[in-house]
Amino acid sequence: MPINILMPALSPTMEKGNLAKWLKKEGDAVKSGDVIAEIETDKATMEVEAVDEGVLAKIVVPEGTADVPVNQVIALIAGEGEDPKSVTAPAGGGAPAPAPKAEAAPAAPASAPQPQANTVPGDASAHMSYARVDQAPAGPAQAGKPNGAGQQRGGGNRVFASPLAKRIAREAGIDIASVQGSGPHGRIVEKDVRAALQGGGAKPAAAPATGTPAAKPVQPPVLASSMGADQVKAMFEAGTYEEVPLDGMRKTIAKRLVESKQTVPHFYLSLDCDLDALMSLREQINAAASKDKDGKPAYKLSVNDFVIKALAVALQRVPNANAVWAEDRILKMKHSDVGVAVAIEGGLFTPVVRRAETKTLTAISAEVKDMAGRARNRRLKPEEYTGGSTAVSNLGMYGIKDFQAVINPPHGTILAVGAGEQRVVVKNGAPAVIQAMTVTLSCDHRVVDGALGAELLAEFKRLIENPMGMLV
């Protein structure tokens, strides 16, 4: 029966990929390790290697096809002795393949180690470059197709291992052939090498025959993001921690932040703003607020209200920065819809002030207070915290001087606001004490380049330092 080649999972979060190009055509002979296709993910274009041999009998998914689900059959290989012309595409045109059923394999000699069962669709690492291949039912061992432990080495002394697994083994100075593989057909993948390093079961690599000393073993870093819960827990003594299950909001926040940092090319611009004029104007406006019979003022503006208004007006004056990324195009917004990060128990919301450039400071203040209160009670409507082209994240109330915020896709920017504090500066050639705050603009380089981001931040600074411009 033919061997299925499946769309591989090239990263932990990959659900679909684009089949960019076939490097083999129907009728071509395929050997294990041959690069047969190029797959595009949301992060990169990667090569796909075959892990079995035969003839590429049928291309099920043509090149240029977008959004092919992981584990969908993309091609078929005719096995040994099978007529390639008799191979036909599966019903459904390459629908996701069911999980392969375990087949009884011929007994191997007691001394031969057995490959572990493959329980995942290939290696989940973003560095992996081969496709998962469903194994045909086991049959009698044939030349070049050994069973049992020989599958991991192929014919002769060849070792089947992914490029990343080989690199990690080489850097760590261990013999890749001593590692037990868990991939398709006993192929050695990244997790196998890391498991061997942690368990101490790997043999050191032999020194080169030329007399050159072997490289000093280096323990490669183990990324927490590539480790399961049991692996992480195993690093700590039982009873020294409390397990806190993730709710839906925390899972969503974690997923979006990882996607943002992995897929959005961030860069950062920082500058200091003189707050003296703004603090004086704020005091005058708040003092002029009418009071009810209990003496409660009708409004009380915060520095954050001025920040939101200044950013909204600045986006109107630098319209090319008022944009979002939409994969194959950029959307330039007509109005300044500014998100405001609101911390709540277990996470945060970012309600959006719509058309903020058209609203007064008192209207912005009232709207933010209302939405922040409902956010903390989880009473916001979805339309109130979606959309927008930028956001403000203010940690000044915690005394944070400056920080870099993570962009909330598809936003093009986010402004991180630090604490207002007294600083000594030089004014008119003499030392002077002013109220100042540091702001940092995070930019998506696909939408806002360096010069454009600097122009936006400079306009924001002008408005903050000359706040009367926001009242007219």
C-alpha positions in Angstrom: 0.0 0.0 0.0 1.2 3.6 -0.6 2.9 5.7 2.1 1.1 8.9 3.1 3.1 12.1 3.3 1.3 14.4 5.7 1.4 18.2 6.2 3.9 18.5 9.1 3.5 20.5 12.3 6.6 22.8 12.1 5.9 24.7 15.3 4.0 24.1 18.5 1.2 26.4 17.5 1.0 25.6 13.8 -2.5 24.5 12.7 -2.2 25.2 9.0 0.5 26.0 6.5 0.9 26.9 2.8 2.4 24.4 0.4 4.7 26.9 -1.4 6.6 24.6 -3.8 7.1 21.0 -4.7 10.8 20.2 -5.4 10.0 16.7 -6.7 7.5 15.8 -9.3 5.3 12.7 -9.8 7.4 9.8 -11.0 10.6 11.0 -9.3 12.5 8.6 -7.1 12.6 9.7 -3.4 15.2 8.7 -0.8 15.1 9.3 2.9 16.5 12.7 3.6 15.6 14.2 0.2 14.0 17.7 0.3 10.7 17.3 -1.4 8.8 20.5 -0.7 8.8 23.9 0.8 6.2 24.8 3.5 5.3 28.4 4.5 4.2 29.0 8.1 3.4 32.3 9.7 7.0 32.4 10.9 9.2 31.2 8.0 9.6 29.1 4.9 11.0 25.6 5.7 12.1 22.6 3.7 10.4 19.3 4.1 12.5 16.1 4.0 11.2 12.6 3.1 11.7 10.0 5.8 11.0 7.0 3.6 12.0 5.9 0.1 10.1 4.9 -3.0 8.6 6.8 -6.0 6.5 10.0 -5.6 3.4 8.5 -7.1 0.8 11.2 -6.5 0.8 14.9 -5.5 -2.5 15.4 -3.7 -2.1 19.0 -2.7 -0.7 21.2 -5.6 2.0 23.8 -4.9 0.6 27.3 -4.1 -2.2 25.9 -2.0 -2.8 27.9 1.2 -4.1 26.9 4.6 -3.5 23.2 4.4 -4.3 21.7 7.8 -1.6 19.9 9.8 -1.8 16.0 9.2 -3.6 16.4 5.9 -2.3 14.0 3.2 -0.3 16.1 0.7 1.3 13.3 -1.4 1.7 9.6 -1.7 4.8 7.5 -2.2 4.6 4.1 -3.9 6.4 1.5 -1.8 8.8 -1.2 -3.1 7.2 -3.4 -5.7 4.2 -1.2 -6.1 3.1 0.3 -9.4 3.2 4.2 -9.0 0.5 4.5 -11.7 -1.9 2.5 -9.7 -1.8 4.8 -6.7 -4.8 7.1 -6.4 -5.5 10.1 -4.2 -7.5 9.4 -1.0 -11.2 10.1 -0.9 -11.8 13.7 0.0 -8.8 15.0 -1.9 -6.4 14.9 1.0 -8.6 15.3 4.0 -6.7 15.0 7.4 -5.5 11.5 7.8 -6.7 9.4 10.8 -4.1 8.5 13.4 -2.3 5.4 12.2 -3.2 2.1 13.9 -0.5 0.2 15.6 0.7 -2.7 13.4 2.3 -5.9 14.8 6.0 -5.8 13.8 8.2 -8.9 13.4 10.0 -9.8 16.5 13.6 -8.5 16.6 16.6 -10.1 18.3 16.5 -9.6 22.0 19.7 -7.5 21.9 18.2 -5.0 19.4 16.6 -2.0 21.0 13.1 -1.3 19.8 12.1 2.2 18.5 9.6 4.0 20.7 6.1 4.6 19.3 5.7 7.8 17.4 2.9 9.7 19.3 3.2 13.2 17.7 3.0 14.4 14.1 6.7 14.8 13.7 8.8 17.0 15.9 6.9 20.1 17.1 10.1 22.3 17.0 10.0 25.3 14.7 13.5 24.1 13.5 12.2 20.7 12.3 12.4 20.2 8.5 10.8 16.9 7.7 7.3 15.7 7.1 5.6 13.0 9.1 5.0 9.9 7.0 2.6 7.1 7.8 4.3 3.8 7.8 3.0 1.0 5.6 2.1 -2.3 7.3 5.1 -4.1 8.5 6.3 -6.9 6.3 9.4 -9.1 5.9 12.6 -7.2 6.2 14.2 -6.4 2.9 17.5 -5.0 1.8 17.8 -1.4 2.7 14.6 -1.6 4.7 15.6 -3.2 8.0 13.1 -3.5 10.8 13.5 -2.8 14.6 16.6 -0.8 15.6 17.9 -0.8 12.0 15.1 1.5 11.0 16.7 4.4 12.8 19.9 3.9 10.9 18.6 2.8 7.5 20.9 0.8 5.3 24.5 0.2 6.6 25.6 2.6 9.4 23.5 5.6 8.4 21.6 7.3 11.2 18.2 8.8 10.6 18.0 12.0 12.5 16.5 15.5 12.0 19.0 18.3 11.2 18.2 20.0 14.6 18.8 16.8 16.5 22.1 16.3 14.7 23.2 19.9 15.5 22.3 19.6 19.2 24.1 16.3 19.5 27.2 17.7 17.7 27.3 20.8 20.0 26.9 18.6 23.1 29.6 16.3 21.9 27.5 13.1 22.1 27.3 10.2 19.6 24.0 10.6 17.8 23.9 6.8 17.0 23.6 6.1 20.8 20.3 8.0 21.1 17.0 6.1 20.9 14.7 7.7 18.3 11.0 8.2 18.8 10.1 9.8 15.4 8.7 8.0 12.4 10.5 4.8 11.6 12.7 5.3 14.7 14.0 8.7 13.4 15.9 10.7 16.1 14.3 14.1 16.8 15.2 17.0 19.0 13.3 15.8 22.1 15.2 12.4 21.9 18.6 14.2 22.1 17.4 16.4 24.9 16.0 13.5 26.8 19.3 11.6 26.4 21.2 14.6 27.7 19.0 14.9 30.8 19.0 11.2 31.5 22.8 10.8 30.9 22.2 7.9 28.7 24.1 9.2 25.6 27.6 8.2 24.8 30.2 10.9 24.1 31.2 11.3 20.5 34.5 9.7 19.5 37.5 12.1 19.0 38.4 12.7 15.3 40.9 10.3 13.9 43.2 13.2 12.9 44.2 13.6 16.5 42.2 16.9 16.9 40.8 16.9 20.4 37.0 16.4 20.5 34.9 19.5 21.1 34.1 20.1 24.8 30.5 19.0 25.4 28.1 21.9 25.8 24.7 21.5 27.4 22.2 23.1 25.0 19.6 25.3 26.6 16.2 23.7 27.2 13.4 26.1 26.4 10.5 26.1 28.8 8.1 26.7 25.9 9.1 23.3 24.4 8.6 21.4 27.6 5.5 19.8 28.9 4.0 20.3 32.3 5.5 17.0 33.6 8.9 18.0 32.4 8.7 21.4 34.1 7.4 19.9 37.4 10.2 17.3 37.4 12.7 20.2 37.8 11.3 21.1 41.2 10.9 19.3 44.5 7.4 18.0 45.1 5.5 20.1 47.6 7.5 23.3 47.0 4.9 24.8 44.5 1.2 25.2 44.0 -0.4 24.4 40.7 -2.7 27.1 39.4 -4.9 25.9 36.4 -5.2 28.3 33.5 -8.6 29.8 32.8 -9.7 30.7 29.3 -8.6 34.3 29.6 -5.1 33.4 30.8 -4.7 30.9 28.0 -5.8 33.4 25.4 -3.4 36.1 26.7 -0.5 33.6 26.8 -1.2 32.5 23.2 -1.6 36.0 21.8 1.6 37.3 23.6 3.6 34.4 22.3 2.3 34.9 18.8 3.0 38.6 19.0 6.6 38.2 20.1 7.2 35.4 17.6 5.5 37.0 14.6 5.6 40.7 15.0 9.0 42.4 14.4 9.1 44.8 17.4 11.4 47.7 17.7 11.3 50.4 20.5 11.7 54.2 20.7 12.0 56.1 24.0 12.1 59.7 25.0 11.4 61.9 28.0 8.5 64.4 28.3 8.4 67.5 30.4 5.2 67.4 32.4 5.3 70.9 34.1 2.8 72.5 31.7 0.5 69.5 31.7 0.4 69.2 35.5 -0.4 72.9 35.8 -3.2 72.7 33.2 -4.6 69.5 34.8 -4.7 71.3 38.2 -6.6 74.2 36.7 -9.1 72.0 34.9 -9.8 69.8 37.9 -10.2 72.9 40.2 -12.8 74.2 37.8 -15.0 71.0 38.0 -18.4 71.6 39.4 -19.4 69.6 42.6 -22.5 67.9 43.7 -24.3 68.4 47.0 -21.8 66.0 48.7 -18.8 67.9 47.3 -17.9 65.3 44.8 -16.4 66.8 41.6 -18.1 66.1 38.3 -14.7 64.9 36.9 -11.1 64.4 37.9 -8.6 64.2 35.0 -5.6 61.9 35.3 -2.3 62.2 33.4 -3.4 59.0 31.6 -6.4 60.9 30.1 -4.0 63.5 28.6 -1.8 60.7 27.3 -4.7 59.0 25.5 -5.8 62.3 24.0 -2.3 63.3 23.0 -1.7 59.9 21.3 -5.0 60.2 19.4 -4.3 63.7 18.1 -0.7 62.7 17.2 -2.0 59.8 15.1 -4.2 62.3 13.2 -1.2 64.5 12.5 1.0 61.5 11.5 -1.7 59.5 9.7 0.6 56.9 8.1 1.3 55.6 11.7 -2.4 55.2 12.3 -2.4 51.7 10.7 -2.7 48.0 11.4 -1.2 44.9 9.7 -3.6 42.8 7.7 -1.3 40.0 6.4 -1.3 40.9 2.7 -2.0 44.7 3.2 -1.9 47.6 5.6 -5.1 49.2 6.8 -4.8 53.0 7.4 -7.4 54.1 9.9 -9.4 57.3 9.5 -10.0 57.8 13.3 -7.8 57.2 16.3 -9.2 54.3 18.2 -7.0 53.9 21.3 -6.9 50.9 23.5 -6.2 51.3 27.2 -4.6 48.4 29.1 -6.6 47.6 32.3 -5.2 45.1 34.8 -7.7 42.7 36.4 -7.4 39.7 38.6 -5.6 37.0 36.6 -5.0 39.0 33.4 -5.9 42.2 31.6 -8.4 43.8 29.2 -7.7 46.5 26.6 -11.0 48.4 26.1 -10.9 50.8 23.2 -11.7 54.5 23.3 -13.3 55.1 19.8 -12.6 58.3 17.9 -10.6 59.5 20.8 -9.3 62.5 18.8 -12.9 63.9 18.6 -13.6 63.6 22.4 -12.9 66.0 25.2 -10.6 65.2 28.0 -13.5 64.9 30.4 -15.4 62.6 28.0 -12.3 60.3 27.7 -11.8 60.3 31.5 -15.5 59.3 32.1 -15.4 56.6 29.4 -12.1 55.0 30.6 -13.4 54.9 34.2 -16.6 53.3 33.1 -14.9 50.6 30.9 -12.2 50.0 33.5 -14.8 49.3 36.2 -16.8 46.9 33.9 -13.5 45.2 32.8 -12.6 44.4 36.4 -16.1 42.9 36.8 -15.7 41.1 33.4 -18.8 42.9 32.1 -17.3 44.3 28.9 -18.9 43.5 25.5 -16.5 42.0 22.9 -16.9 45.0 20.6 -15.6 47.2 23.5 -12.2 45.5 23.6 -11.6 44.6 20.0 -10.2 46.7 17.2 -8.1 49.9 17.5 -4.8 50.7 15.9 -2.8 51.4 19.1 -2.9 51.1 22.8 -1.6 52.8 26.0 0.0 50.7 28.8 0.6 52.9 31.9 2.6 51.5 34.9 3.6 54.9 36.3 1.3 54.4 39.3 3.5 51.5 40.4 6.6 53.7 40.2 8.0 52.0 37.0 10.3 54.5 35.3 10.3 52.9 31.8 9.5 49.6 30.1 8.7 48.0 26.8 5.2 46.9 26.1 4.2 44.0 23.8 2.1 44.9 20.8 -1.5 43.6 20.7 -2.0 42.3 17.1 -3.1 43.6 14.7 -2.2 47.0 16.3 0.7 48.8 14.7 2.0 50.3 18.0 1.7 50.5 21.7 2.8 53.2 24.1 4.4 52.3 27.4 4.1 55.1 30.0 6.4 55.4 33.0 6.1 57.3 36.2 6.1 61.1 36.4 9.0 62.2 38.7 11.2 65.1 39.5 14.4 65.2 37.6 17.3 67.6 37.3 17.8 68.8 33.7 19.6 71.7 32.0 17.3 74.6 31.0 18.7 77.7 29.4 22.2 76.7 30.3 21.4 76.1 34.0 20.3 73.2 36.1 16.6 73.0 36.7 14.2 70.6 38.4 11.2 69.5 36.3 8.4 66.9 36.4 9.3 64.4 33.7 8.2 60.9 32.5 9.7 58.4 30.1 7.5 56.9 27.3 8.5 54.0 25.0 6.7 53.4 21.7 6.8 49.7 20.5 6.3 49.5 16.8 5.5 46.7 14.3 8.2 47.3 11.7 6.0 45.9 9.0 3.6 48.8 9.6 5.6 51.6 11.2 9.3 52.0 10.3 11.9 53.8 12.4 11.5 57.3 10.9 7.7 57.1 11.0 7.7 55.9 14.6 10.1 58.7 15.6 7.8 61.3 13.9 4.8 60.0 15.8 6.6 60.0 19.2 8.0 63.5 18.6 4.4 64.8 17.8 3.2 63.1 21.0 5.9 64.8 23.0 5.0 68.2 21.5 1.3 67.8 22.6 2.2 66.6 26.1 4.6 69.5 26.6 2.1 72.0 25.1 -1.2 70.5 26.3 -3.3 73.5 25.4 -3.1 72.2 21.8 -5.3 69.3 22.8 -8.1 71.7 23.9 -8.6 73.4 20.5 
